[in-house]
Amino acid sequence: MTTKFLGQWQPLAVSALWLAGCRAQDPKNDIVGTWQRKHEGKVVEQLTFNADGTYETFNPETGGTRESGTYSISADGKYRNMRPTGGPNYKCRIQFKGQDAFEDWQQLVNTTLAFSYQRKK
């Protein structure tokens, strides 16, 4: 009788372990790497997130608008908190679109800026 009881619950136990493993991934790991944002076909921002919690961004077309600092990703993976060196902190709402893309929204005083990033290949 014990064997029959275990047999009935075994698929449920395996499913629960599989789901727990899927949720255990750190959202910060999803964003580590180099991303690009394009405007009118040109790369206007290259943003690199490092595993140690630092980042760097710049415009590869002009070499200008350089920023670096530290970042964190919320536990639910929905926000990135940016702490630039020598600048004010800011928070962005993010949504991953698979492994190689994410969208980003920054709330300003009177408007919201929306950007799309692609993983650099």
Biopython code that builds the backbone (N, CA, C, O; Angstrom):
import numpy as np
from Bio.PDB.StructureBuilder import StructureBuilder

atoms = [
    (1, "MET", "N", (0.818, -1.192, 0.000)),
    (1, "MET", "CA", (0.000, 0.000, 0.000)),
    (1, "MET", "C", (0.866, 1.263, 0.000)),
    (1, "MET", "O", (0.491, 2.263, -0.613)),
    (2, "THR", "N", (1.995, 1.234, 0.664)),
    (2, "THR", "CA", (2.882, 2.383, 0.700)),
    (2, "THR", "C", (3.388, 2.707, -0.699)),
    (2, "THR", "O", (3.466, 3.878, -1.069)),
    (3, "THR", "N", (3.727, 1.702, -1.472)),
    (3, "THR", "CA", (4.221, 1.919, -2.826)),
    (3, "THR", "C", (3.175, 2.603, -3.684)),
    (3, "THR", "O", (3.501, 3.512, -4.448)),
    (4, "LYS", "N", (1.934, 2.185, -3.571)),
    (4, "LYS", "CA", (0.860, 2.798, -4.341)),
    (4, "LYS", "C", (0.688, 4.274, -3.945)),
    (4, "LYS", "O", (0.495, 5.126, -4.812)),
    (5, "PHE", "N", (0.757, 4.578, -2.641)),
    (5, "PHE", "CA", (0.607, 5.960, -2.172)),
    (5, "PHE", "C", (1.717, 6.839, -2.748)),
    (5, "PHE", "O", (1.437, 7.923, -3.260)),
    (6, "LEU", "N", (2.963, 6.390, -2.673)),
    (6, "LEU", "CA", (4.082, 7.168, -3.217)),
    (6, "LEU", "C", (3.939, 7.348, -4.721)),
    (6, "LEU", "O", (4.234, 8.415, -5.259)),
    (7, "GLY", "N", (3.488, 6.301, -5.393)),
    (7, "GLY", "CA", (3.335, 6.375, -6.837)),
    (7, "GLY", "C", (2.322, 7.426, -7.269)),
    (7, "GLY", "O", (2.503, 8.074, -8.300)),
    (8, "GLN", "N", (1.259, 7.601, -6.492)),
    (8, "GLN", "CA", (0.249, 8.597, -6.824)),
    (8, "GLN", "C", (0.794, 10.007, -6.666)),
    (8, "GLN", "O", (0.437, 10.893, -7.443)),
    (9, "TRP", "N", (1.640, 10.233, -5.687)),
    (9, "TRP", "CA", (2.129, 11.578, -5.376)),
    (9, "TRP", "C", (3.460, 11.914, -6.044)),
    (9, "TRP", "O", (3.878, 13.072, -6.028)),
    (10, "GLN", "N", (4.121, 10.945, -6.619)),
    (10, "GLN", "CA", (5.433, 11.183, -7.215)),
    (10, "GLN", "C", (5.401, 12.238, -8.323)),
    (10, "GLN", "O", (6.256, 13.123, -8.309)),
    (11, "PRO", "N", (4.456, 12.201, -9.295)),
    (11, "PRO", "CA", (4.443, 13.250, -10.331)),
    (11, "PRO", "C", (4.245, 14.642, -9.750)),
    (11, "PRO", "O", (4.832, 15.607, -10.240)),
    (12, "LEU", "N", (3.420, 14.756, -8.704)),
    (12, "LEU", "CA", (3.185, 16.047, -8.069)),
    (12, "LEU", "C", (4.463, 16.552, -7.394)),
    (12, "LEU", "O", (4.791, 17.734, -7.496)),
    (13, "ALA", "N", (5.178, 15.668, -6.712)),
    (13, "ALA", "CA", (6.417, 16.051, -6.028)),
    (13, "ALA", "C", (7.470, 16.490, -7.045)),
    (13, "ALA", "O", (8.155, 17.490, -6.828)),
    (14, "VAL", "N", (7.603, 15.769, -8.132)),
    (14, "VAL", "CA", (8.574, 16.138, -9.174)),
    (14, "VAL", "C", (8.219, 17.495, -9.775)),
    (14, "VAL", "O", (9.105, 18.319, -10.005)),
    (15, "SER", "N", (6.947, 17.732, -10.030)),
    (15, "SER", "CA", (6.500, 19.020, -10.580)),
    (15, "SER", "C", (6.800, 20.159, -9.620)),
    (15, "SER", "O", (7.250, 21.223, -10.047)),
    (16, "ALA", "N", (6.559, 19.954, -8.332)),
    (16, "ALA", "CA", (6.822, 20.999, -7.339)),
    (16, "ALA", "C", (8.304, 21.326, -7.280)),
    (16, "ALA", "O", (8.668, 22.499, -7.204)),
    (17, "LEU", "N", (9.167, 20.321, -7.313)),
    (17, "LEU", "CA", (10.615, 20.563, -7.306)),
    (17, "LEU", "C", (11.048, 21.303, -8.566)),
    (17, "LEU", "O", (11.890, 22.198, -8.488)),
    (18, "TRP", "N", (10.505, 20.959, -9.702)),
    (18, "TRP", "CA", (10.853, 21.624, -10.955)),
    (18, "TRP", "C", (10.459, 23.101, -10.904)),
    (18, "TRP", "O", (11.242, 23.967, -11.295)),
    (19, "LEU", "N", (9.242, 23.391, -10.421)),
    (19, "LEU", "CA", (8.794, 24.778, -10.311)),
    (19, "LEU", "C", (9.641, 25.565, -9.323)),
    (19, "LEU", "O", (9.961, 26.726, -9.578)),
    (20, "ALA", "N", (10.005, 24.964, -8.215)),
    (20, "ALA", "CA", (10.847, 25.650, -7.228)),
    (20, "ALA", "C", (12.190, 25.999, -7.843)),
    (20, "ALA", "O", (12.727, 27.077, -7.586)),
    (21, "GLY", "N", (12.735, 25.109, -8.646)),
    (21, "GLY", "CA", (14.009, 25.378, -9.315)),
    (21, "GLY", "C", (13.903, 26.513, -10.311)),
    (21, "GLY", "O", (14.848, 27.287, -10.463)),
    (22, "CYS", "N", (12.790, 26.628, -10.983)),
    (22, "CYS", "CA", (12.599, 27.700, -11.964)),
    (22, "CYS", "C", (12.531, 29.061, -11.285)),
    (22, "CYS", "O", (13.022, 30.045, -11.837)),
    (23, "ARG", "N", (11.945, 29.137, -10.124)),
    (23, "ARG", "CA", (11.770, 30.410, -9.439)),
    (23, "ARG", "C", (13.001, 30.826, -8.644)),
    (23, "ARG", "O", (13.090, 31.973, -8.204)),
    (24, "ALA", "N", (13.950, 29.917, -8.452)),
    (24, "ALA", "CA", (15.101, 30.208, -7.609)),
    (24, "ALA", "C", (16.134, 31.085, -8.318)),
    (24, "ALA", "O", (17.067, 31.558, -7.670)),
    (25, "GLN", "N", (16.002, 31.312, -9.599)),
    (25, "GLN", "CA", (16.984, 32.089, -10.344)),
    (25, "GLN", "C", (16.970, 33.553, -9.909)),
    (25, "GLN", "O", (15.910, 34.144, -9.704)),
    (26, "ASP", "N", (18.169, 34.125, -9.772)),
    (26, "ASP", "CA", (18.334, 35.520, -9.373)),
    (26, "ASP", "C", (18.040, 36.412, -10.581)),
    (26, "ASP", "O", (18.695, 36.265, -11.612)),
    (27, "PRO", "N", (17.054, 37.351, -10.482)),
    (27, "PRO", "CA", (16.727, 38.221, -11.619)),
    (27, "PRO", "C", (17.920, 39.049, -12.088)),
    (27, "PRO", "O", (17.984, 39.431, -13.256)),
    (28, "LYS", "N", (18.860, 39.329, -11.198)),
    (28, "LYS", "CA", (20.043, 40.109, -11.568)),
    (28, "LYS", "C", (20.855, 39.382, -12.639)),
    (28, "LYS", "O", (21.460, 40.021, -13.500)),
    (29, "ASN", "N", (20.871, 38.042, -12.588)),
    (29, "ASN", "CA", (21.640, 37.275, -13.569)),
    (29, "ASN", "C", (21.106, 37.451, -14.985)),
    (29, "ASN", "O", (21.866, 37.355, -15.948)),
    (30, "ASP", "N", (19.815, 37.706, -15.121)),
    (30, "ASP", "CA", (19.213, 37.862, -16.446)),
    (30, "ASP", "C", (19.726, 39.105, -17.172)),
    (30, "ASP", "O", (19.752, 39.141, -18.402)),
    (31, "ILE", "N", (20.128, 40.112, -16.421)),
    (31, "ILE", "CA", (20.494, 41.389, -17.037)),
    (31, "ILE", "C", (21.999, 41.544, -17.245)),
    (31, "ILE", "O", (22.432, 42.452, -17.955)),
    (32, "VAL", "N", (22.804, 40.667, -16.632)),
    (32, "VAL", "CA", (24.257, 40.766, -16.772)),
    (32, "VAL", "C", (24.635, 40.594, -18.240)),
    (32, "VAL", "O", (24.217, 39.639, -18.895)),
    (33, "GLY", "N", (25.430, 41.534, -18.744)),
    (33, "GLY", "CA", (25.869, 41.508, -20.136)),
    (33, "GLY", "C", (25.793, 42.904, -20.728)),
    (33, "GLY", "O", (25.553, 43.883, -20.023)),
    (34, "THR", "N", (26.000, 42.976, -22.021)),
    (34, "THR", "CA", (25.984, 44.262, -22.729)),
    (34, "THR", "C", (24.742, 44.352, -23.597)),
    (34, "THR", "O", (24.402, 43.425, -24.332)),
    (35, "TRP", "N", (24.071, 45.497, -23.492)),
    (35, "TRP", "CA", (22.811, 45.760, -24.174)),
    (35, "TRP", "C", (22.957, 47.005, -25.022)),
    (35, "TRP", "O", (23.773, 47.875, -24.718)),
    (36, "GLN", "N", (22.173, 47.097, -26.082)),
    (36, "GLN", "CA", (22.199, 48.271, -26.952)),
    (36, "GLN", "C", (20.796, 48.798, -27.183)),
    (36, "GLN", "O", (19.826, 48.045, -27.269)),
    (37, "ARG", "N", (20.722, 50.121, -27.281)),
    (37, "ARG", "CA", (19.465, 50.795, -27.622)),
    (37, "ARG", "C", (19.702, 51.539, -28.921)),
    (37, "ARG", "O", (20.684, 52.270, -29.058)),
    (38, "LYS", "N", (18.799, 51.351, -29.876)),
    (38, "LYS", "CA", (18.924, 51.999, -31.183)),
    (38, "LYS", "C", (17.860, 53.064, -31.369)),
    (38, "LYS", "O", (16.767, 52.991, -30.807)),
    (39, "HIS", "N", (18.213, 54.054, -32.177)),
    (39, "HIS", "CA", (17.277, 55.084, -32.591)),
    (39, "HIS", "C", (17.569, 55.377, -34.056)),
    (39, "HIS", "O", (18.695, 55.723, -34.417)),
    (40, "GLU", "N", (16.545, 55.236, -34.902)),
    (40, "GLU", "CA", (16.679, 55.426, -36.347)),
    (40, "GLU", "C", (17.835, 54.603, -36.916)),
    (40, "GLU", "O", (18.600, 55.082, -37.754)),
    (41, "GLY", "N", (17.949, 53.345, -36.444)),
    (41, "GLY", "CA", (18.937, 52.418, -36.975)),
    (41, "GLY", "C", (20.343, 52.559, -36.424)),
    (41, "GLY", "O", (21.212, 51.750, -36.750)),
    (42, "LYS", "N", (20.589, 53.562, -35.601)),
    (42, "LYS", "CA", (21.922, 53.759, -35.026)),
    (42, "LYS", "C", (21.911, 53.417, -33.545)),
    (42, "LYS", "O", (20.935, 53.679, -32.842)),
    (43, "VAL", "N", (23.007, 52.830, -33.080)),
    (43, "VAL", "CA", (23.142, 52.534, -31.663)),
    (43, "VAL", "C", (23.419, 53.845, -30.940)),
    (43, "VAL", "O", (24.444, 54.484, -31.178)),
    (44, "VAL", "N", (22.513, 54.242, -30.062)),
    (44, "VAL", "CA", (22.671, 55.514, -29.336)),
    (44, "VAL", "C", (23.030, 55.293, -27.868)),
    (44, "VAL", "O", (23.371, 56.239, -27.159)),
    (45, "GLU", "N", (22.952, 54.037, -27.413)),
    (45, "GLU", "CA", (23.374, 53.740, -26.053)),
    (45, "GLU", "C", (23.844, 52.302, -25.976)),
    (45, "GLU", "O", (23.205, 51.387, -26.495)),
    (46, "GLN", "N", (24.977, 52.126, -25.317)),
    (46, "GLN", "CA", (25.469, 50.786, -24.995)),
    (46, "GLN", "C", (25.575, 50.719, -23.481)),
    (46, "GLN", "O", (26.254, 51.537, -22.860)),
    (47, "LEU", "N", (24.905, 49.746, -22.893)),
    (47, "LEU", "CA", (24.762, 49.633, -21.449)),
    (47, "LEU", "C", (25.260, 48.263, -21.019)),
    (47, "LEU", "O", (24.735, 47.240, -21.455)),
    (48, "THR", "N", (26.281, 48.246, -20.157)),
    (48, "THR", "CA", (26.853, 46.989, -19.687)),
    (48, "THR", "C", (26.589, 46.832, -18.193)),
    (48, "THR", "O", (26.957, 47.688, -17.389)),
    (49, "PHE", "N", (25.940, 45.716, -17.837)),
    (49, "PHE", "CA", (25.703, 45.351, -16.450)),
    (49, "PHE", "C", (26.683, 44.237, -16.093)),
    (49, "PHE", "O", (26.708, 43.197, -16.751)),
    (50, "ASN", "N", (27.484, 44.449, -15.062)),
    (50, "ASN", "CA", (28.456, 43.454, -14.622)),
    (50, "ASN", "C", (27.885, 42.645, -13.454)),
    (50, "ASN", "O", (27.025, 43.128, -12.718)),
    (51, "ALA", "N", (28.365, 41.428, -13.295)),
    (51, "ALA", "CA", (27.885, 40.538, -12.236)),
    (51, "ALA", "C", (28.180, 41.081, -10.838)),
    (51, "ALA", "O", (27.510, 40.701, -9.878)),
    (52, "ASP", "N", (29.175, 41.966, -10.712)),
    (52, "ASP", "CA", (29.522, 42.513, -9.395)),
    (52, "ASP", "C", (28.637, 43.688, -8.975)),
    (52, "ASP", "O", (28.878, 44.294, -7.931)),
    (53, "GLY", "N", (27.604, 44.021, -9.781)),
    (53, "GLY", "CA", (26.676, 45.093, -9.430)),
    (53, "GLY", "C", (27.082, 46.464, -9.941)),
    (53, "GLY", "O", (26.497, 47.466, -9.532)),
    (54, "THR", "N", (28.067, 46.534, -10.822)),
    (54, "THR", "CA", (28.456, 47.808, -11.425)),
    (54, "THR", "C", (27.936, 47.862, -12.859)),
    (54, "THR", "O", (27.633, 46.836, -13.467)),
    (55, "TYR", "N", (27.840, 49.079, -13.383)),
    (55, "TYR", "CA", (27.404, 49.242, -14.768)),
    (55, "TYR", "C", (28.159, 50.402, -15.400)),
    (55, "TYR", "O", (28.748, 51.237, -14.714)),
    (56, "GLU", "N", (28.123, 50.428, -16.730)),
    (56, "GLU", "CA", (28.670, 51.544, -17.501)),
    (56, "GLU", "C", (27.798, 51.718, -18.733)),
    (56, "GLU", "O", (27.394, 50.740, -19.361)),
    (57, "THR", "N", (27.516, 52.947, -19.067)),
    (57, "THR", "CA", (26.739, 53.246, -20.264)),
    (57, "THR", "C", (27.375, 54.415, -21.000)),
    (57, "THR", "O", (27.937, 55.320, -20.382)),
    (58, "PHE", "N", (27.282, 54.388, -22.326)),
    (58, "PHE", "CA", (27.784, 55.486, -23.146)),
    (58, "PHE", "C", (27.170, 55.399, -24.529)),
    (58, "PHE", "O", (26.535, 54.407, -24.885)),
    (59, "ASN", "N", (27.372, 56.459, -25.304)),
    (59, "ASN", "CA", (26.906, 56.504, -26.689)),
    (59, "ASN", "C", (28.069, 56.087, -27.578)),
    (59, "ASN", "O", (29.026, 56.850, -27.713)),
    (60, "PRO", "N", (28.024, 54.891, -28.198)),
    (60, "PRO", "CA", (29.146, 54.434, -29.021)),
    (60, "PRO", "C", (29.332, 55.222, -30.313)),
    (60, "PRO", "O", (30.414, 55.201, -30.901)),
    (61, "GLU", "N", (28.291, 55.913, -30.757)),
    (61, "GLU", "CA", (28.409, 56.720, -31.976)),
    (61, "GLU", "C", (29.274, 57.951, -31.737)),
    (61, "GLU", "O", (30.081, 58.328, -32.587)),
    (62, "THR", "N", (29.098, 58.573, -30.573)),
    (62, "THR", "CA", (29.797, 59.829, -30.290)),
    (62, "THR", "C", (30.855, 59.688, -29.197)),
    (62, "THR", "O", (31.728, 60.545, -29.058)),
    (63, "GLY", "N", (30.775, 58.598, -28.419)),
    (63, "GLY", "CA", (31.678, 58.429, -27.289)),
    (63, "GLY", "C", (31.253, 59.256, -26.085)),
    (63, "GLY", "O", (31.883, 59.184, -25.029)),
    (64, "GLY", "N", (30.204, 60.032, -26.230)),
    (64, "GLY", "CA", (29.757, 60.926, -25.162)),
    (64, "GLY", "C", (28.728, 60.307, -24.247)),
    (64, "GLY", "O", (28.401, 59.126, -24.359)),
    (65, "THR", "N", (28.227, 61.111, -23.352)),
    (65, "THR", "CA", (27.198, 60.754, -22.386)),
    (65, "THR", "C", (27.583, 59.491, -21.621)),
    (65, "THR", "O", (26.827, 58.520, -21.581)),
    (66, "ARG", "N", (28.765, 59.517, -21.017)),
    (66, "ARG", "CA", (29.241, 58.384, -20.229)),
    (66, "ARG", "C", (28.709, 58.443, -18.804)),
    (66, "ARG", "O", (28.688, 59.501, -18.174)),
    (67, "GLU", "N", (28.284, 57.291, -18.312)),
    (67, "GLU", "CA", (27.807, 57.192, -16.934)),
    (67, "GLU", "C", (28.229, 55.833, -16.403)),
    (67, "GLU", "O", (28.216, 54.844, -17.137)),
    (68, "SER", "N", (28.601, 55.781, -15.142)),
    (68, "SER", "CA", (28.913, 54.504, -14.500)),
    (68, "SER", "C", (28.481, 54.581, -13.047)),
    (68, "SER", "O", (28.249, 55.665, -12.511)),
    (69, "GLY", "N", (28.376, 53.435, -12.422)),
    (69, "GLY", "CA", (27.957, 53.389, -11.033)),
    (69, "GLY", "C", (27.604, 51.975, -10.636)),
    (69, "GLY", "O", (28.176, 51.010, -11.142)),
    (70, "THR", "N", (26.653, 51.863, -9.722)),
    (70, "THR", "CA", (26.199, 50.552, -9.285)),
    (70, "THR", "C", (24.701, 50.425, -9.559)),
    (70, "THR", "O", (23.995, 51.420, -9.721)),
    (71, "TYR", "N", (24.240, 49.185, -9.607)),
    (71, "TYR", "CA", (22.824, 48.925, -9.871)),
    (71, "TYR", "C", (22.361, 47.762, -9.016)),
    (71, "TYR", "O", (23.170, 46.990, -8.500)),
    (72, "SER", "N", (21.067, 47.649, -8.875)),
    (72, "SER", "CA", (20.470, 46.467, -8.263)),
    (72, "SER", "C", (19.159, 46.187, -8.987)),
    (72, "SER", "O", (18.534, 47.088, -9.548)),
    (73, "ILE", "N", (18.764, 44.944, -8.961)),
    (73, "ILE", "CA", (17.504, 44.510, -9.567)),
    (73, "ILE", "C", (16.598, 44.058, -8.425)),
    (73, "ILE", "O", (17.029, 43.318, -7.540)),
    (74, "SER", "N", (15.349, 44.502, -8.446)),
    (74, "SER", "CA", (14.415, 44.103, -7.392)),
    (74, "SER", "C", (14.238, 42.585, -7.395)),
    (74, "SER", "O", (14.441, 41.931, -8.418)),
    (75, "ALA", "N", (13.863, 42.038, -6.253)),
    (75, "ALA", "CA", (13.707, 40.586, -6.110)),
    (75, "ALA", "C", (12.717, 40.004, -7.107)),
    (75, "ALA", "O", (12.870, 38.863, -7.544)),
    (76, "ASP", "N", (11.697, 40.787, -7.472)),
    (76, "ASP", "CA", (10.706, 40.304, -8.432)),
    (76, "ASP", "C", (11.138, 40.540, -9.885)),
    (76, "ASP", "O", (10.425, 40.154, -10.810)),
    (77, "GLY", "N", (12.301, 41.171, -10.090)),
    (77, "GLY", "CA", (12.838, 41.389, -11.434)),
    (77, "GLY", "C", (12.137, 42.480, -12.224)),
    (77, "GLY", "O", (12.310, 42.556, -13.440)),
    (78, "LYS", "N", (11.339, 43.337, -11.564)),
    (78, "LYS", "CA", (10.550, 44.342, -12.285)),
    (78, "LYS", "C", (11.156, 45.739, -12.283)),
    (78, "LYS", "O", (10.709, 46.605, -13.036)),
    (79, "TYR", "N", (12.165, 45.973, -11.450)),
    (79, "TYR", "CA", (12.772, 47.307, -11.372)),
    (79, "TYR", "C", (14.285, 47.196, -11.339)),
    (79, "TYR", "O", (14.847, 46.255, -10.779)),
    (80, "ARG", "N", (14.932, 48.179, -11.951)),
    (80, "ARG", "CA", (16.379, 48.317, -11.783)),
    (80, "ARG", "C", (16.609, 49.652, -11.106)),
    (80, "ARG", "O", (16.081, 50.681, -11.528)),
    (81, "ASN", "N", (17.399, 49.620, -10.061)),
    (81, "ASN", "CA", (17.747, 50.824, -9.313)),
    (81, "ASN", "C", (19.159, 51.210, -9.699)),
    (81, "ASN", "O", (20.088, 50.417, -9.546)),
    (82, "MET", "N", (19.324, 52.412, -10.194)),
    (82, "MET", "CA", (20.615, 52.879, -10.698)),
    (82, "MET", "C", (21.180, 53.927, -9.740)),
    (82, "MET", "O", (20.484, 54.856, -9.329)),
    (83, "ARG", "N", (22.457, 53.757, -9.396)),
    (83, "ARG", "CA", (23.144, 54.701, -8.527)),
    (83, "ARG", "C", (24.409, 55.179, -9.236)),
    (83, "ARG", "O", (25.490, 54.630, -9.023)),
    (84, "PRO", "N", (24.270, 56.208, -10.082)),
    (84, "PRO", "CA", (25.429, 56.703, -10.823)),
    (84, "PRO", "C", (26.452, 57.363, -9.896)),
    (84, "PRO", "O", (26.097, 57.971, -8.887)),
    (85, "THR", "N", (27.705, 57.229, -10.256)),
    (85, "THR", "CA", (28.758, 57.916, -9.530)),
    (85, "THR", "C", (28.610, 59.410, -9.788)),
    (85, "THR", "O", (28.672, 59.848, -10.937)),
    (86, "GLY", "N", (28.417, 60.197, -8.734)),
    (86, "GLY", "CA", (28.317, 61.650, -8.874)),
    (86, "GLY", "C", (27.001, 62.159, -9.424)),
    (86, "GLY", "O", (26.946, 63.285, -9.919)),
    (87, "GLY", "N", (25.946, 61.375, -9.357)),
    (87, "GLY", "CA", (24.645, 61.824, -9.871)),
    (87, "GLY", "C", (23.521, 61.308, -9.003)),
    (87, "GLY", "O", (23.752, 60.498, -8.104)),
    (88, "PRO", "N", (22.298, 61.767, -9.259)),
    (88, "PRO", "CA", (21.164, 61.306, -8.455)),
    (88, "PRO", "C", (20.768, 59.863, -8.822)),
    (88, "PRO", "O", (20.892, 59.448, -9.975)),
    (89, "ASN", "N", (20.299, 59.127, -7.839)),
    (89, "ASN", "CA", (19.810, 57.768, -8.070)),
    (89, "ASN", "C", (18.501, 57.821, -8.849)),
    (89, "ASN", "O", (17.760, 58.799, -8.755)),
    (90, "TYR", "N", (18.218, 56.788, -9.605)),
    (90, "TYR", "CA", (16.932, 56.704, -10.292)),
    (90, "TYR", "C", (16.509, 55.246, -10.410)),
    (90, "TYR", "O", (17.331, 54.335, -10.310)),
    (91, "LYS", "N", (15.221, 55.043, -10.623)),
    (91, "LYS", "CA", (14.624, 53.717, -10.696)),
    (91, "LYS", "C", (13.876, 53.589, -12.009)),
    (91, "LYS", "O", (13.193, 54.521, -12.435)),
    (92, "CYS", "N", (14.001, 52.442, -12.647)),
    (92, "CYS", "CA", (13.336, 52.176, -13.924)),
    (92, "CYS", "C", (12.513, 50.902, -13.808)),
    (92, "CYS", "O", (12.930, 49.937, -13.167)),
    (93, "ARG", "N", (11.362, 50.908, -14.421)),
    (93, "ARG", "CA", (10.526, 49.707, -14.526)),
    (93, "ARG", "C", (11.039, 48.937, -15.726)),
    (93, "ARG", "O", (11.212, 49.512, -16.801)),
    (94, "ILE", "N", (11.289, 47.631, -15.562)),
    (94, "ILE", "CA", (11.783, 46.834, -16.682)),
    (94, "ILE", "C", (10.878, 45.631, -16.915)),
    (94, "ILE", "O", (10.208, 45.140, -16.006)),
    (95, "GLN", "N", (10.881, 45.173, -18.167)),
    (95, "GLN", "CA", (10.154, 43.956, -18.510)),
    (95, "GLN", "C", (10.991, 43.205, -19.531)),
    (95, "GLN", "O", (11.259, 43.715, -20.619)),
    (96, "PHE", "N", (11.403, 41.995, -19.179)),
    (96, "PHE", "CA", (12.198, 41.183, -20.097)),
    (96, "PHE", "C", (11.316, 40.630, -21.203)),
    (96, "PHE", "O", (10.179, 40.219, -20.968)),
    (97, "LYS", "N", (11.851, 40.628, -22.395)),
    (97, "LYS", "CA", (11.181, 40.079, -23.583)),
    (97, "LYS", "C", (12.045, 38.921, -24.090)),
    (97, "LYS", "O", (12.684, 39.022, -25.137)),
    (98, "GLY", "N", (12.054, 37.834, -23.338)),
    (98, "GLY", "CA", (12.945, 36.719, -23.642)),
    (98, "GLY", "C", (14.322, 36.994, -23.051)),
    (98, "GLY", "O", (14.475, 37.881, -22.211)),
    (99, "GLN", "N", (15.317, 36.238, -23.484)),
    (99, "GLN", "CA", (16.664, 36.371, -22.938)),
    (99, "GLN", "C", (17.453, 37.516, -23.557)),
    (99, "GLN", "O", (18.440, 37.964, -22.973)),
    (100, "ASP", "N", (17.047, 37.993, -24.709)),
    (100, "ASP", "CA", (17.872, 38.950, -25.438)),
    (100, "ASP", "C", (17.242, 40.319, -25.623)),
    (100, "ASP", "O", (17.695, 41.088, -26.471)),
    (101, "ALA", "N", (16.210, 40.646, -24.855)),
    (101, "ALA", "CA", (15.589, 41.968, -24.983)),
    (101, "ALA", "C", (14.863, 42.331, -23.689)),
    (101, "ALA", "O", (14.355, 41.466, -22.976)),
    (102, "PHE", "N", (14.829, 43.628, -23.408)),
    (102, "PHE", "CA", (13.995, 44.125, -22.324)),
    (102, "PHE", "C", (13.533, 45.534, -22.649)),
    (102, "PHE", "O", (14.178, 46.265, -23.401)),
    (103, "GLU", "N", (12.405, 45.894, -22.068)),
    (103, "GLU", "CA", (11.882, 47.251, -22.204)),
    (103, "GLU", "C", (12.038, 47.948, -20.869)),
    (103, "GLU", "O", (12.045, 47.312, -19.815)),
    (104, "ASP", "N", (12.163, 49.254, -20.928)),
    (104, "ASP", "CA", (12.513, 50.050, -19.761)),
    (104, "ASP", "C", (11.666, 51.316, -19.770)),
    (104, "ASP", "O", (11.522, 51.965, -20.806)),
    (105, "TRP", "N", (11.107, 51.663, -18.619)),
    (105, "TRP", "CA", (10.327, 52.893, -18.491)),
    (105, "TRP", "C", (10.903, 53.729, -17.357)),
    (105, "TRP", "O", (11.115, 53.226, -16.254)),
    (106, "GLN", "N", (11.156, 55.002, -17.627)),
    (106, "GLN", "CA", (11.658, 55.915, -16.606)),
    (106, "GLN", "C", (10.631, 57.019, -16.405)),
    (106, "GLN", "O", (10.278, 57.730, -17.347)),
    (107, "GLN", "N", (10.161, 57.156, -15.194)),
    (107, "GLN", "CA", (9.163, 58.172, -14.871)),
    (107, "GLN", "C", (9.868, 59.471, -14.521)),
    (107, "GLN", "O", (10.642, 59.525, -13.566)),
    (108, "LEU", "N", (9.603, 60.514, -15.290)),
    (108, "LEU", "CA", (10.125, 61.839, -15.002)),
    (108, "LEU", "C", (8.992, 62.682, -14.432)),
    (108, "LEU", "O", (7.880, 62.185, -14.257)),
    (109, "VAL", "N", (9.256, 63.935, -14.143)),
    (109, "VAL", "CA", (8.251, 64.789, -13.512)),
    (109, "VAL", "C", (6.961, 64.853, -14.328)),
    (109, "VAL", "O", (5.881, 64.615, -13.787)),
    (110, "ASN", "N", (7.056, 65.168, -15.611)),
    (110, "ASN", "CA", (5.856, 65.355, -16.432)),
    (110, "ASN", "C", (5.676, 64.330, -17.544)),
    (110, "ASN", "O", (4.748, 64.443, -18.345)),
    (111, "THR", "N", (6.554, 63.334, -17.600)),
    (111, "THR", "CA", (6.477, 62.392, -18.708)),
    (111, "THR", "C", (7.122, 61.062, -18.330)),
    (111, "THR", "O", (7.825, 60.967, -17.323)),
    (112, "THR", "N", (6.882, 60.056, -19.130)),
    (112, "THR", "CA", (7.526, 58.754, -18.976)),
    (112, "THR", "C", (8.320, 58.471, -20.239)),
    (112, "THR", "O", (7.798, 58.588, -21.347)),
    (113, "LEU", "N", (9.581, 58.100, -20.071)),
    (113, "LEU", "CA", (10.418, 57.727, -21.204)),
    (113, "LEU", "C", (10.402, 56.207, -21.333)),
    (113, "LEU", "O", (10.526, 55.497, -20.334)),
    (114, "ALA", "N", (10.250, 55.708, -22.551)),
    (114, "ALA", "CA", (10.241, 54.268, -22.793)),
    (114, "ALA", "C", (11.360, 53.924, -23.767)),
    (114, "ALA", "O", (11.534, 54.587, -24.789)),
    (115, "PHE", "N", (12.116, 52.883, -23.440)),
    (115, "PHE", "CA", (13.232, 52.442, -24.274)),
    (115, "PHE", "C", (13.190, 50.942, -24.444)),
    (115, "PHE", "O", (12.679, 50.225, -23.583)),
    (116, "SER", "N", (13.730, 50.463, -25.561)),
    (116, "SER", "CA", (13.870, 49.026, -25.806)),
    (116, "SER", "C", (15.340, 48.712, -25.997)),
    (116, "SER", "O", (16.041, 49.409, -26.732)),
    (117, "TYR", "N", (15.804, 47.674, -25.341)),
    (117, "TYR", "CA", (17.209, 47.254, -25.410)),
    (117, "TYR", "C", (17.304, 45.844, -25.972)),
    (117, "TYR", "O", (16.454, 44.995, -25.703)),
    (118, "GLN", "N", (18.335, 45.610, -26.742)),
    (118, "GLN", "CA", (18.644, 44.292, -27.293)),
    (118, "GLN", "C", (20.023, 43.881, -26.789)),
    (118, "GLN", "O", (20.928, 44.709, -26.686)),
    (119, "ARG", "N", (20.176, 42.602, -26.479)),
    (119, "ARG", "CA", (21.481, 42.109, -26.054)),
    (119, "ARG", "C", (22.465, 42.238, -27.216)),
    (119, "ARG", "O", (22.145, 41.878, -28.349)),
    (120, "LYS", "N", (23.658, 42.750, -26.931)),
    (120, "LYS", "CA", (24.675, 42.901, -27.963)),
    (120, "LYS", "C", (25.162, 41.515, -28.354)),
    (120, "LYS", "O", (25.480, 40.685, -27.502)),
    (121, "LYS", "N", (25.214, 41.286, -29.645)),
    (121, "LYS", "CA", (25.653, 39.966, -30.171)),
    (121, "LYS", "C", (27.121, 39.995, -30.473)),
    (121, "LYS", "O", (27.679, 38.993, -30.919)),
]
sb = StructureBuilder()
sb.init_structure("model")
sb.init_model(0)
sb.init_chain("A")
sb.init_seg("    ")
for serial, (resi, resn, name, xyz) in enumerate(atoms, 1):
    if name == "N":
        sb.init_residue(resn, " ", resi, " ")
    sb.init_atom(name, np.array(xyz, "f"), 0.0, 1.0, " ", f" {name:<3s}", serial, name[0])
structure = sb.get_structure()
